[in-house]
Amino acid sequence: MAPIRLLRSAIVPISGYPSFRWFLVCTLASALGRNGYAVACTWILVASDGGSAAVAIFVAVVSLTELLVSPIAGWISDRFKRRPVFIAADVIRMLASLALTSTDLPWVICSAAGLFAACDRIALTASQAMIPSVGAHLKPDTSNSISFFCMQVGGLIAAGLVGMLLHVISVPAAFATISAAFFISFMSMAFVSGTHSRPRAIDTNDRRRLKIDARFVYLACVYALLYGGGTLVSILGAGLILDEFGGNALDFGKLESAWSAGSIVGAILLIPLARYAKHSALLIGALMLIALSFASLKLSPLLWTLATFAAVGTFYNLGRVAVEVMLQATVSNSALGRAKGIFHCAGVAMGLILFSAVSFGANRLEPSTMFLLYGLVTLIATGILIGLRPKHAAGARRSP
């Protein structure tokens, strides 16, 4: 009953704000499309005998694209109106997904990944930069929690639905469904208003300037470690199911569903934990629990592995939402796009390091062993962050 009460407390404040409701519909549909795209491409690459190495190449293409595009996406989000930017990127994502209904060749998937990733990063940066203004009637922790909740619900639906379509029907049906999700996404965004998408004339140069200090660097490091854990799940999840458990597409869908279900719980948990959202202890705890969860995978049966991925998803999203709240408390709305671009660059850099490690160890180490090693790295890095933690990691509240 407690989760129901938490959801009711979140739904009541948005009942009188149709623009924010449309934004949430857009967020859910967009997440369904982008996660469904990742699940479909990952499984096709693994099933084509490419294994984790082929998935790593796919992730590398996506990561390199995002590394180059993230700063540009941040600048675009701060310079132009965010709603039309999102819609344009969403239309291209829809067309890119629709193009894959006619082929499942690995080289085509990897080639198309660059275009999709560029538009995906622009769309996601623009939409997340809208949260403070579209959800201005709510507290920052509440608006972010609800938005990330919808995002993870979309991911959960994508994991189960796309896995089923790949196993029961066909690859074209999966990508057609993904394209339909992006269509719903940009149509919903067309009804969103009140985004204050561009810096207003009353913004001063000081408020528009992005200040990079110790707090900013600390949050970027936490974001990079969290993002690295999510990247490792994307790279090794399918290989773990196929190589170590002999599973199929439905089993992989279960793993993705467990991850998404845990992420939903993580977003919900921040509502009662709002008072702790700006305390770095929450971030440190999330990192340590993720590290310990990864370490436990080595000797886990399939059922425990699914439960572990649900736990990792919980801690991952709890940390991600907390980072978003802390970032919005330290950076002005007119500089938020650039800040998120820098954060994502830090995360992608971590992802590229992991890609290199997986490419080197794919034929030498089991996926569970690589999860264990990343857990150890995360524990060591977390210990360093504890020692270098700024006195006021949350910083001052963002000026409106």
N, C-alpha and C positions, 0 to 999 in steps of 0.2 A: 504493500500500500504506500510505502514511503516514496518510491519512484513516481507513482501516480500523483501524489500530492505535489512533488517537485515540478512535474510537468504542468499540473494545473496552475501552479503559482507563476510559471513562465508564460503560459498561454493567455491568462487573463489580461496582463498588461498590453498585449499586442492586438487584442480583440477589436479595438477602435481605430486601428491604424492600417488601412488597406494597403498602403504603399509598402510598408514593412512586410506585410503578409505576402505580397507579390514577390518581394525580394527573397523571402524564405522559400517560396515555390521555385524560383529561379535557382537558388542555391542548391536545393535538393535535386532538381533535374540535371543541373550542370554536373554535380558530383556523381550522379548515376552515369552520365555519359563518359566523364573522364576516367572514373574507376572501371567502368565496363570496358572501355578501350584498353586500359592497361591489363585487365584480367584476360581479355580475349587474345591480345597480342602475345602476352607472356605464355599462355598455355599453348597456342599454336606453335610458337618457337620451340618450346620444350618437346611437344609431341612430334615435331619434325626431325627428331634425333639430334637437335642442336644442343640440348641439355642446358645446364646453367650458364655455360660459356656463351651460347647464342643469346640468352636473356641478358647477360652482362653487356654484350655488344649493343643490344637494343637500349638498355638503360644508359649506356655510355653516350649513344647518339642523343638521347633525350637530355641527359645531364649536360653535355657540351653545349647543346642548343640553349638550354636554360641558363647556363653560366654566361653566355654571350648576350642573351635577350633580357635577363632579369634587370640590369641597370636601365636598359632602354625602356622596359615595361614600366619601371618605377617613374622614369621621367615623363613618359606619355601619360601615365595616370595623374601626375601632378600638373601637367601642362594643358591637357585637353579635357573635355567633358567625359567623365568616366562611363556614363551609361551608353552613349553611342560607341565608345571604344570597345566596351564589353560586347555589344551586339555584333559589331563587325567581326571580332575575333570568334564569337560563337558560331556565326554563319560559316566561317571557314572550317571550324572544327566539325560542323555537321557535314560539310561537303567532303572533308578528308576521310571521315568515317564511312560515308556512303560509297566512296571510291573503293574501299576494301571489301565490299560485298561481292565483287567480281573476281577476287584472287585471294589466295592464302599463302603465296610464295614468301618465304622468309626475307629475301632481299628486298622485295617490294615493301614489306612491313617496316623494315629498318630504314628504308629510304624515305618513306612517308612520315616516319616518326619525327623527323626534324621540323617539318612544317606544322604538324599537330602540336608539338611541344612549344614552339614559338607562340602560336596563338593561344595555347592553353595557359602559358605563363602570363601573357598580357591580360587575358580574361580574368584569371584568378587574382592578379594584383589589383586590377581595377575594381573588382567586386568586393574584395576584402577591405580596400581603402574606403569604400562607401559605408562600411558598418557604423563608424562614429556619427555620421550625419543622418543616414537612413534610420538608425536606431537611437537618435538623439533623445527620444522621450524615455529611454530606459537607462539604467546604470550600465557602464561599460562592461562589467563582468557578465551581466545578464544578457545584453545584446550579443556579445561574442559567444557566450555559451549556447544561446538559442541558434545562432547562425552555424556554429560548428556542429551542433546537434543535427540540424537538417543536412549538413554536409555528410556526416557519417551515416545518417539514415539512407541517403542516396548511395553511399558506398556499400552499405549492407544489402540493399536491394540489387545493386549491380552484381555483387559477388554471387548471390544465389541465382538470380535470373540469367545472367550471362553464362555461368557455369552449366546451368540446366540446358540452355539453348545450344551450347557447344556440344554437349553430350547427347542430347535427345534429338535435336533437329539438324542445324547446320551452321556453318560459319557465316554465310550471308545473312541468315536470320538474326544472328547475334549483332552484327554490325548495323543492320537495318534498325534494330531496336535502339542501339546507341545513337544513331543519327536522329531518331525520333525524340530522344531525350534532349539533345541539343536544340532541336526545333522548339520544344516546350520551354526550354531555358531562355532563349532570346525573345520569345513571344511574351514570357512573363516579365522580363526586364523592361519591355516596352511600357508596362503599366507602373513602373517604379518612378516616383517623383521625389523632389525635395532632397536631392543628393548633394547639393552644393559642390558640384564636381570640380570646379576650378577654384584656385585661390581668389578670394574676394578682394576688392579694392582696399578694404580696411585692413587687410593683412600687411604687416610691416615686413621689411626685409629681414629683420631678426627672426620673426616667426616663420618666414618662408625658408630660412637657412636651416640646413640639417646639421645639427651639432653632434659630433661623434666624440663621446667621452668614455670614461671607465665603465659606467653603467651600460652604455650602448654596446661596448665590446663584450662585456660579461654576458649580456642577453644574447648576443650573436653567437657566442661560443656554446651556450646552452642550446640554442636553436639548432646549431650545426650537429651537436651530438644526438639530439632528438631526431633530426632529419636523417642522419646517418642510420639510425636504427630502423626507421621506416623504409629507407632505401634497401637495406639488407633484407628485409622481409620481401620486398618486391623482387629482388634478384634471386634469392635462395628459396622462397616459399614453395614454388612449383617443384624445384629440384628435390627439396626435402620430402615432399609427398611422393614423388615418382621414384626416386632413387632409394630412399631409406624405408619407405612404407609400401611401395608397389601400388600406390593409389592411382585413381583416374581423375577425370575432369570434375566429377562430382565431389570427390574428396578435396580437391584443390579449392572448389567453391566453398566447401565447409570451412577450410582454413581461412579464406578471405572473409567469410561471414563471421567467423569467430573474432577476427581482427576488427572488423567493422562494428560488431556488437559491443566489444570492449571499448572502442572509441566513442560510441554513443554514451556508454556509462560514464566515461571520463568527462564528456561535455556536461552531462547532467550533474555530476558530482561537484562541479565548480559553483553551482548555484548555492548549495548550503555552505560551501567552503569559500564563499566570496570574500570573507574577511581576511583570508590567507592568500588571496590571489596576488597581492603585491609583495609577498614575503618570499625571499629567495629560498627559504627552507623547503617550500613546496616544490620548487624546481629541482633542488638537490635530491629530495626524496624520490621524485619521479625518475630521475636518472639512475639512482642506485637500484630501485626496484626493477627497472627495465634490464639493467645489467645482470641482476640475479636471475631474472626470468630467462634470459638468453642462456645463461650458464646451465640452467636446469634442463635444457632441451636435449642434452647429450645422451641421457639415459632414460628418456621419456617414451612411453607408449603413445600411440596415436591419439587416444582420448585425452591424455594429459597434455599432449602437445597442443591440441585445439584449445584447451583451457588456458594454457600458458600464453598462447597468442592472443586470447581474449584479455588476459591480464596485461600483456604488453600494450595492446591497443588502448586500454584504460589509462595506464600511466603516461603513454605517449600523448594522448589527446588532452589529458589533464595538464601536462606540461606545456603543450602547444598553446592551449587557450590562455593559460597563465602568462606565457610570454607575450601573447597578443595584447592582453590587458595592460601589462607593464610597459610594453612599447608604446601603446596609445596614451599612456600616462606621462610619457617623457618626450614625445615628438608631436609637433603641431599637425593638424589635419592636412595642411597644405604641403607638408613635407613627408607625409606618411607613405606615399607611393615609393619615393626614393629610399626611405628607410627599409621598407619591405624588400625592395630590390637588392639592397646590400645584404640583408639577412639571408635571402634566398641564395645569393652568391656564396655565402659562407657554408650554407647547407649543401649546395651542389658540389662545392670543393671537397667536402667530406665524402659525398657520394662518389666522386671520381676516384678518390683514394681507395674507397672500398671496392669500386669496380676493378681497379688495378690489382688489388689483393685477390679478388675472386677469380679474375682471369688467370692469375699466376697459380692459384691453388685449386682451381676447378677439378683438375685431374689428379690431385694429390691428397686433398682433404675432403671429408664428408661435409655436407652443408651444416650439420649440427656442430661440427668442430669449429667451423668458421663463425657460427653464432657465439660459441663459447669464447673464442678469441676476442670478438668485438665486445662481449660482456666484460672481459678483463680490461680492455682498453678504456671502456666507458668508466669503470670503477676508478682506474688510475687518473683519468682526466677529471672526474668528479672530485677526487681528493685534491687535485691542483686548484680547481675552481673554488673549493671551500677555503683554501689558504689565500687566494687572491680576490675573494669576494669583496666588492665595494661596501662601505659601511651602510650606504642607503641604496641598495640595488634597485629598488623600485623607482627611486627618483621622485621628483615633484610632479604633481598632476599637470596634465596638458592644459594649456589655456584654451578656452573655447574659441 
